[in-house]
Structures are given as structure tokens and as C-alpha cells.
Amino acid sequence: MREPRTVVITGAGTGIGAACARLYAAEGANLVLIGRRREPLEQVAEKTGGLVLVGDAACPATWEAFVAQISQRYGRLDVLLACAGGHGLGNATQTSPQTWEAALRSNLDSAFYSARACLPLLLESAGNIVLIGSIASLAAGPEVCGYTTAKHALLGLNRSLARDYGPRGVRVNAVCPGWVRTPMADQEMEPLMEFYGETLQQAYDRVCADVPLRRPASAEEIARVCRFLASSEASIITGATLVADGGSTIVDVPTLAYAHMEPSHD
């Protein structure tokens, strides 16, 4: 009988990270749930089991203790899902040094230090790393300078890790979602809801009006993409960026004016 895989998930308390935990728990994996807030992690652990480790994934010193506990508890590591992230709002002149540093820390440093700490164990198991990017890794939204920069850099990290550690058996890939129904995205809907006097669902409908599939993803849909990339079914894929955005980034923006033309009433 095959030994259960051990899966480490950063940002495991909510959103995509929590959805990944539920998915892997259903398959019998050993889970390590990492995040900065204990309460949401404990809530996920109640349903999925696993080892709860509270701390900042962007802190290298924290990872020393984490890796020691993972090794002692499970003796192996097969998958790292780097789901931790955060905001980085404001254009360049609005972005304070503190906001800039926080955006890089939560979105880029967290992934780098997670990967660096977990790689020794992943090399032993010929394991997998999946980094959660964003369509902000590929294009720029309005006044999110820190977030956009950090998410673009994440793809450089993805490629560098894949290049360096592929010869030693470790695969590294990135997933770039568009809008996903998560607590963080719900917060991003609030300005639209206030400005237009809309409900949360109406705000999501508005931001997805020009997305080919006309809807956001669920966290579970993105979790399934992560599972695929870390599975044997994706055994030849490394250094790739899998875009899971409902088609957002295939839209030719300058032609939207034609799509928005009122239909004729001949």
C-alpha cells in the first residue's frame, strides 16, 4: 500500500489554501496547514485533520522550526502549495515604502522562503511545488503596483526553481487564477458595491461581464488545478504557468468597444 503523501499548504486558513486542504484531505493526504492566524487554521483542521503551524511564511527563521516539526511528524514532504498572498494597493506615487515591502513580503517572499525551506525534503521525495500567482502576474490592473510587481516576479521564481531543481527530480509550476470567490476577493468587491449600490453577486457579475465564461472561479476549481499540476498526470510539466481565469486574458481589450455596441433593432 502506497504511503500517504504529505502536503504543505501556506495560506491554508481561507480561500484557495483551505480548498486545497479539503481536496487533499479527501484523498487521505497528511496535511500541514500554515498561516498567520490560528483560528481559521484550526477551523480548517477540524474538517481536514493535519498539523497546524502558525507563523509568517515570509520569515526564514520561522521555517526552520516548521521543517523540523514536519520532519518529526511525517518524515517526508511531497507537495508544497504556496497559497499565501496579500494586497498591494495603490499606484507608484501612492505606494508607501511600508506598503511596497508588505506587498513583496506577502506575495513573493512568502513563496521564496517556503520553497527554499521545503526543497531539501522535496528533493528526497522528487516532489512538487505549486505557486499561486494571478492574472496580475501577466497583466496590470489599475492602481495595484505592489501586487502586480510581486505577482510578475513570482513567475520568475517559478522558472528559476524549475530550471535549477528539475534535473534533481523536483517539478515547479504556477497557477494564475482570475477572479475567485474568496474572502479576499469579496473585500475587493466592496468599492463596487458601494459605488453602484449593488449586491455582492452583482459586483462579481460586473467584474466578469467581459470574461468569456462570465463568472469567477470557485476556490475548489483552482484547488483541482493545483492538484493536477502536483500529480503524476502532469509528470512532464515543469516551469509552466497554467492560467485558470475563465478566459480573461485571451480577450482583445481594444475590441471590447465593438462587443459593447448596442444590438440593432431592424
Secondary structure, DSSP 4 states (H G I P E B T S, - for coil): -PPPPEEEEETTTSHHHHHHHHHHHHTT-EEEEEES-HHHHHHHHHHH--EEEES-TT-HHHHHHHHHHHHHHHS---EEEE-------B-TTT--HHHHHHHHIIIIIHHHHHHHHHHHHHHHHT-EEEEE--GGGTS--TTBHHHHHHHHHHHHHHHHHHHHHGGGT-EEEEEEE-SEESHHHHHHHHHHHHHHT--HHHHHHHHTTTSTT-SPEEHHHHHHHHHHHTSGGGTT--S-EEEESTTGGGS-GGGHHHHTSPPP--
